[in-house]
Amino acid sequence: MEQIILVVHLLLAIGLVVTVLMQKSEGGALGIGGSGSALVSVRGSANFLTRATAIMAGSFIATSLTLAILAGSHNKSSINLDEPNSGTERSIPLSPNTEKPPAVPLSK
C-alpha cells in the first residue's frame, strides 16, 4: 500500500509542476505568456488550471501526511524511559584506583 501511495505522490508532484508551469504569468516577469489562439479561452483555461492546481496541491499534501504517518508507524521503539535499568549495564562505578588515567590531561 505504501508503494501505491508513493507512486500517486510522485505523479501528483509531476502533475503539479506541469500545471503551475502551464499557467499564464500575471506579472510578465519572464516575458513568456500563453498565446491568444488557445483551444479554450484565456479566462476558462485560467479557471481550470487554478482549480486543477488547488486540487492537486490538496491531494499532494494529503499523500505527504499519509506517507509520514505510515513511516512513523514503522519506527515504533520498544525503549521505555520510565522503567529502571534492566541490569545489563554496570551500575556501580569503578573505584578511582582501578581506572587507568586519562590519555589526555584534564584541565583544572
N, C-alpha and C positions, 0 to 999 in steps of 0.2 A: 504494500500500500504506500509505503514511503517513497518508493521509486516512481510510482504513478504521480503522486503529488509533486515530486521533484521535476518530472518531465513537464507537467502542466505549468509549474512555476517558471521553468525555462522558456516555454512557449509564450507565456504571458509577458515575460521580460522582453523577449524579442519583439512581440507584437506592440508592446508599449513604446519601445524605441521607434518603431516604424510609424505608429500613429502620431507620435509627437513630432517626428521629422516631416510628416506629410502636412501638418497644419501650416497655414499661411502665417508668415511673420507679421505681427501687428506693427512693430516699430520699424521694420525695414532695416535692421542693424546690419544684416549681411547683404542686403540688396537683392536677395533671391526670393521671389514670391511665386505664387501659383499663377498659371496662365488663365486668361479670361475664358478660353474655349474649353472648359471642363465638361465632363459628362453631366454633372449636376451643377446647380447654381452655386455661386460662392457662398451665399448665406446658408444654403442647405447642406453643403459639404462641411461648413464650419460647425453647424449644429451637430451633424452626425459625428464628426471627428471629436468634438468636445465631449459628447456623450460616450462615445467609444473609449476615449481616454479615461474618463471618470470610472466607467465600469471596469476597465482593465486594471486601473490603479487600485480600486477596491478589492478586486479579485487577487491582485498581486500581494496586497497587504494580508489578506485572509490566508493565502497559501504560505506566506512568510511566518505568520503566527502559528499555523498548523505544523509546519516543519520544525519550528522552535520548540513547540510543546512535545512533539514526537522525539526530538533529540534529547530533551530534558528527561523524558521518561526512561530512556536507556541508561542514564547515568545515576541510577539510584544507588547511593552509597550505604554500606551497612555499618558505618562508623557511628557510634553513639557517644557523644562527648559528655553526656550526663552521667554515665556509669563510670565507676572507678576502673583503674587499670586492670587488665586481665591477668597480670602477673608474669607475662612473658618477658618483660624487660626488668632489669635490675633496678630496684627502687632504693637500695641502700648505697650511698656514695662511698667511694673508696677513701680510705684514710690518706692523709697527706704523705705519709711515709712510703706507701706502696706505689704512688703515682710517679711517673717519670717527669722530670722538669720540662717545662715547655721549650720547644726548639727555638722560639723567638723570645727574647727577653720582654717582659711586660713593663709597661710604664708605671711610674709611681704616682 
